[in-house]
Amino acid sequence: MSVAAPLRSHGPEAPRVAVVGAGLLGLTAAYRLAQAGMGVTVYERDSQLGGLAGTTPLDGIPIDRFYHVTLPTDERVLELAAELGLGDRFRFRRSGVGFYHQGRLASMSTPAELLRFPGLGPVDRMRLVAFVARCQVGDDYSRLEETPIEDWLVRICGRRTWEVLWRPLLDSKFDGRYQDLPATYLWARSRRMSRSRDKSSQEMMGSLDGGYQTLVDALGAAIEGLGGTILRNTPVKAIVSSAGRAVGTLSTRGYETHDQVISTLLPVATAPLLGRDLASAVGPDRNRYLGIVCLVMRLRRSLSPWYTLNITDRRVPLTGVIETTHVVDPERVGGTLVYAPKYVNPDSAELELTSEELKEAYMGHVRTMFPGFSPQDDVLASQVARARVAEPVHTLGGEGRVPDMFPAPGLAMASSAHVYPEIVNGQAAIGVAEKLVDGLLPRLQDVSTELPLATRRAS
Ligand SMILES: Cc1cc2nc3c(=O)[nH]c(=O)nc-3n(C[C@H](O)[C@H](O)[C@H](O)COP(=O)(O)OP(=O)(O)OC[C@H]3O[C@@H](n4cnc5c(N)ncnc54)[C@H](O)[C@@H]3O)c2cc1C
């Protein structure tokens, strides 16, 4: 994005902007606003920055809490990292894809391998190739928005491919609730993955040395370098309003006034922070959400040759098995890292299980697929991460469900719920942050002339 010339120099007269949440989205927005001369304060509930994209120590060595990679086509991530002096710290590799299908493992890393997918006839295979090619053509998704994903896939790929491939994949990604998804989801996903293929038609994936944590920490330092403030361990308890206008934040530090409050939390997490006037301006939350439960293990040995193992054999109730050290340097994370995630509905009983119960169950699932895997002998360290609400699910008519970014004076909302029709990821989060700032700067120009300076100084 182009950063506008500063509205004012940093200082007591700069418009004061609160950013709630120091994930990738909030920090990118805060950085751009600080560059534009705003007086930025970022509130973060946790002791570290990064949210879902951050690291966690596993036996003292930092690893991604949830597995993260960057694709070569994630140009916003790469450009932002380069701007912060991290451009030479990415490493890209070819990454393989496997499938666990009808009790067997098979490589599906190239289109030629995918064409040998078991259980499909020659016509199904031709239709599958045509489907992937079709997703690459044109940018107009308006007709897909109202098309149920099953109808679309059955029409293009045939009933057998739906039953053998697509249905179990969607079942594993959406915890059984895929019936209300629009065709847009798989269209966008297929485009993202196809574009990351290299000349040999294999997917390329990369990782930043130190993970996304390196990027968010660099953003944090840059914000502070521009005069902004980052408050860790400071959850916002309420976004305070007066006569329908957001005027400040109530956090563990008490009440602080701001000319603008930006919530980068998902609408479901922002709603409890709003009083009645702001809540009615925001309107009802029309999204549903997915949570995640994710086992990570540091292993003595590699389990498979693939970064991603998709699971179409639904006797194994995991979303996949991700061996990140096919992309991330094993030396950096203390050895081979394997994640066993399961996306779950937010009311799933699995979110209530203890870590020990989850470890036992998920390691058992891994053992079903890899009978030689021994939790006792192979696992050096393990832990379970979970998030009750990890990402929004845009259902049929998704575009109409994207929330308003500027629902009330003084209040902006920008989160993964604004990512559509793209798939939720770091690239998309940065895009939302930059769109937010582009829309906000002219409004702040108005604020800086509209509000009496005393309002700001009163704080
Ligand atoms: C399993 C998994 C795998 C993924 N893999 C990839 C990948 O490979 N590549 C990729 O690009 N993306 C990936 N993503 C997506 C990526 O993590 C997200 O798109 C991105 O991190 C979203 O950032 P965010 O700032 O919108 O939200 P979050 O990261 O959720 O940030 C929100 C922040 O707000 C804070 N917060 C919450 N409540 C409050 C409060 N009341 N007051 C103050 N602070 C608060 C939270 O602590 C958090 O830091 C993955 C996500 C998951 C779940």
The ligand as a MOL file (V3000), in Angstrom:
LIG
                    3D

  0  0  0     0  0            999 V3000
M  V30 BEGIN CTAB
M  V30 COUNTS 53 58 0 0 0
M  V30 BEGIN ATOM
M  V30 1 C -3.9700 -24.0600 12.6190 0
M  V30 2 C -3.6780 -22.8110 11.8510 0
M  V30 3 C -2.7310 -22.8540 10.8330 0
M  V30 4 C -2.4700 -21.7160 10.0800 0
M  V30 5 N -1.5240 -21.7760 9.1010 0
M  V30 6 C -1.2260 -20.6770 8.3990 0
M  V30 7 C -0.1870 -20.7000 7.4310 0
M  V30 8 O 0.4380 -21.7420 7.1850 0
M  V30 9 N 0.1060 -19.5570 6.7650 0
M  V30 10 C -0.5780 -18.3870 6.9930 0
M  V30 11 O -0.2640 -17.3710 6.3770 0
M  V30 12 N -1.5670 -18.3310 7.9060 0
M  V30 13 C -1.9070 -19.4350 8.6020 0
M  V30 14 N -2.9000 -19.3890 9.5520 0
M  V30 15 C -3.7160 -18.1650 9.6780 0
M  V30 16 C -3.0300 -17.0660 10.4790 0
M  V30 17 O -2.5670 -17.5690 11.7180 0
M  V30 18 C -4.0500 -15.9480 10.7170 0
M  V30 19 O -4.5920 -15.5360 9.4870 0
M  V30 20 C -3.4590 -14.7270 11.3750 0
M  V30 21 O -2.5680 -15.0530 12.3970 0
M  V30 22 C -4.6120 -13.9010 11.9300 0
M  V30 23 O -4.1060 -12.7870 12.6020 0
M  V30 24 P -5.0730 -11.7970 13.3630 0
M  V30 25 O -4.2630 -10.6590 13.8300 0
M  V30 26 O -6.2440 -11.4910 12.4990 0
M  V30 27 O -5.7210 -12.6370 14.5620 0
M  V30 28 P -5.0640 -13.2600 15.8840 0
M  V30 29 O -3.7800 -13.8960 15.5660 0
M  V30 30 O -6.1440 -14.0940 16.4870 0
M  V30 31 O -4.7760 -11.9940 16.8020 0
M  V30 32 C -5.7160 -11.4570 17.7040 0
M  V30 33 C -4.9520 -10.9530 18.9230 0
M  V30 34 O -5.8740 -10.3110 19.8040 0
M  V30 35 C -5.5330 -10.6530 21.1390 0
M  V30 36 N -6.7210 -10.4240 21.9810 0
M  V30 37 C -7.8280 -11.1910 22.0870 0
M  V30 38 N -8.7170 -10.6210 22.9250 0
M  V30 39 C -8.1670 -9.4680 23.3550 0
M  V30 40 C -8.6080 -8.4090 24.2320 0
M  V30 41 N -9.8210 -8.4260 24.8160 0
M  V30 42 N -7.7640 -7.3690 24.4350 0
M  V30 43 C -6.5440 -7.3210 23.8460 0
M  V30 44 N -6.0700 -8.2910 23.0250 0
M  V30 45 C -6.8890 -9.3400 22.7610 0
M  V30 46 C -5.1040 -12.0950 21.0300 0
M  V30 47 O -4.3220 -12.4810 22.1500 0
M  V30 48 C -4.3140 -12.0750 19.7250 0
M  V30 49 O -2.9580 -11.7620 19.9370 0
M  V30 50 C -3.1770 -20.5110 10.3360 0
M  V30 51 C -4.1120 -20.4640 11.3760 0
M  V30 52 C -4.3660 -21.6010 12.1280 0
M  V30 53 C -5.3690 -21.5390 13.2430 0
M  V30 END ATOM
M  V30 BEGIN BOND
M  V30 1 1 1 2
M  V30 2 1 2 3
M  V30 3 2 2 52
M  V30 4 2 3 4
M  V30 5 1 4 5
M  V30 6 1 4 50
M  V30 7 2 5 6
M  V30 8 1 6 7
M  V30 9 1 6 13
M  V30 10 2 7 8
M  V30 11 1 7 9
M  V30 12 1 9 10
M  V30 13 2 10 11
M  V30 14 1 10 12
M  V30 15 2 12 13
M  V30 16 1 13 14
M  V30 17 1 14 15
M  V30 18 1 14 50
M  V30 19 1 15 16
M  V30 20 1 16 17
M  V30 21 1 16 18
M  V30 22 1 18 19
M  V30 23 1 18 20
M  V30 24 1 20 21
M  V30 25 1 20 22
M  V30 26 1 22 23
M  V30 27 1 23 24
M  V30 28 2 24 25
M  V30 29 1 24 26
M  V30 30 1 24 27
M  V30 31 1 27 28
M  V30 32 2 28 29
M  V30 33 1 28 30
M  V30 34 1 28 31
M  V30 35 1 31 32
M  V30 36 1 32 33
M  V30 37 1 33 34
M  V30 38 1 33 48
M  V30 39 1 34 35
M  V30 40 1 35 36
M  V30 41 1 35 46
M  V30 42 1 36 37
M  V30 43 1 36 45
M  V30 44 2 37 38
M  V30 45 1 38 39
M  V30 46 1 39 40
M  V30 47 2 39 45
M  V30 48 1 40 41
M  V30 49 2 40 42
M  V30 50 1 42 43
M  V30 51 2 43 44
M  V30 52 1 44 45
M  V30 53 1 46 47
M  V30 54 1 46 48
M  V30 55 1 48 49
M  V30 56 2 50 51
M  V30 57 1 51 52
M  V30 58 1 52 53
M  V30 END BOND
M  V30 END CTAB
M  END
